[in-house]
Amino acid sequence: MSARNIIVLLGMHRSGTSLTMSMLQALGVECGDRLIPAGRSNEEGFWEHSEIVKVQENLLASLRRVWHGPQGTHPLPGGWLQTR
């Protein structure tokens, strides 16, 4: 079995992560086949793994913090990491 390197690119919405990931892909980084497809709001593609986005959005929803709403800018509640 050969060793593989993994690149994880994290960032806030609208911070340039799609652009950065598309550049990494152009340089030969394999991005997989589960990326969110391009759409009207981003015709070049989102370059985000759909399952990871789903986990993130479910976590934020359970904390009543959606990134595109007013509470998305509020701090996470104290002890949120220890809750289930």
Secondary structure, 3 states (H helix, E strand, C coil): CCCCCCCCCCCCCCCCHHHHHHHHHHCCCCCCCCECCCECCECCCCCCEHHHHHHHHHHHHHCCCCCCCHHHHCCCCCCHHHCC
